[in-house]
Amino acid sequence: MSFLDNLENNLKSLENQEERDGSAHQRREAERAATLAAAPWAEELKTSAYTKDLMNKAAETGHKIRAKVYMAWLGTTLRLEARGKKLELRPTSGGIQAAFLDGAEEVKLFPVNLQTDPAELLNEWASQLLIT
């Protein structure tokens, strides 16, 4: 049996196994539904004045505490990171959630109102940075 024949048989076997496993299909559909429900919030997070102001104030805060604040978009999540501590803004179906992380451990989770001042959120996060 050649390599290509063997590969084709393996792929067919995997497809058949996936068709028999209904939970994989249900899980994909649930993930898709959650993504679609969060899409309006993700778009608002990416385009809002709150986010722009948050990024500017994060750079200022980092300068004040003498720490580089790394900012990155991970899919629809905005992550700020400094001194091993992270602040993530995650769009969900119910709105935007802020998560404080210490390494990989989630320390605090709460909702964010994009109509407020991001300085409050940054001050709370910066206080955790100074504890280290």
C-alpha positions in Angstrom: 0.0 0.0 0.0 1.4 3.3 -1.0 1.8 6.4 1.2 -1.1 8.2 -0.5 -3.4 5.3 -0.2 -2.6 5.0 3.5 -3.2 8.7 4.0 -6.5 8.5 2.2 -7.7 5.6 4.3 -6.7 7.5 7.5 -8.6 10.6 6.4 -11.7 8.5 5.6 -11.5 6.8 8.9 -11.3 10.1 10.8 -14.2 11.5 8.8 -16.3 8.4 9.7 -15.4 8.7 13.3 -16.3 12.4 13.4 -19.7 11.7 11.8 -20.4 9.1 14.5 -19.4 11.5 17.2 -22.3 14.0 17.5 -20.8 15.8 20.5 -18.1 17.3 18.3 -20.7 18.8 16.0 -22.7 20.1 18.9 -19.6 21.7 20.4 -18.7 23.4 17.2 -22.3 24.8 16.8 -22.3 26.1 20.4 -18.9 27.8 19.8 -20.3 29.3 16.6 -23.4 30.6 18.3 -21.4 32.1 21.2 -19.1 33.9 18.6 -22.1 35.3 16.7 -23.7 36.5 19.9 -20.5 38.3 21.0 -19.8 39.8 17.5 -21.6 43.1 18.1 -19.7 43.6 21.4 -16.4 42.7 19.7 -17.0 45.3 17.0 -17.9 48.0 19.6 -14.8 47.2 21.6 -12.6 47.5 18.5 -14.0 50.8 17.3 -15.0 52.6 20.5 -13.4 55.7 21.9 -13.1 53.9 25.2 -10.6 51.5 23.7 -8.5 54.3 22.1 -8.5 56.2 25.4 -7.6 53.0 27.3 -4.6 52.3 25.2 -3.3 55.9 25.5 -3.8 55.9 29.3 -2.2 52.5 29.6 0.9 53.8 28.0 0.9 56.8 30.4 0.3 54.5 33.4 3.2 52.3 32.3 5.5 55.3 32.1 4.5 56.4 35.6 5.2 53.0 37.1 8.3 52.5 35.0 7.0 49.3 33.3 6.4 48.6 29.6 2.7 47.8 28.9 2.3 45.4 26.0 -0.9 45.7 24.1 -2.2 43.1 21.7 -5.4 42.0 20.0 -5.9 38.2 20.4 -8.8 37.6 18.1 -11.5 39.8 19.6 -9.9 40.1 23.0 -7.7 43.1 23.9 -4.9 42.2 26.2 -2.7 44.6 28.2 0.3 43.0 29.9 3.0 44.3 32.3 5.2 42.7 34.9 3.5 39.3 34.3 0.1 40.6 35.1 -2.6 40.8 32.4 -5.8 42.7 31.8 -8.0 41.3 29.2 -11.2 42.8 27.7 -13.3 40.0 26.4 -16.5 40.5 24.4 -19.3 38.1 25.4 -22.9 37.7 24.5 -23.9 39.8 27.5 -21.3 42.6 27.1 -17.6 43.1 27.7 -15.9 41.5 30.6 -12.6 42.6 32.1 -10.4 39.9 33.5 -7.4 40.5 35.7 -4.9 37.6 35.3 -1.7 36.9 37.3 0.2 34.6 35.0 -2.4 32.1 33.8 -4.6 32.4 36.9 -7.7 34.5 36.6 -7.8 36.8 39.7 -10.9 39.0 39.1 -13.7 39.2 36.5 -16.2 41.9 36.1 -18.3 43.7 33.4 -17.1 46.9 31.7 -19.2 49.8 30.6 -17.7 51.4 27.5 -19.4 54.7 28.4 -17.2 55.2 31.5 -13.7 56.5 32.0 -11.0 53.8 31.4 -8.8 55.4 34.0 -10.7 53.7 36.8 -10.0 50.3 35.3 -6.4 51.1 34.7 -5.9 52.4 38.2 -7.2 49.2 39.7 -4.9 47.1 37.4 -1.9 49.4 38.1 -2.4 48.9 41.9 -2.0 45.1 41.3 1.1 45.8 39.3 2.7 47.7 42.2 2.0 44.8 44.7 4.6 42.7 43.0 
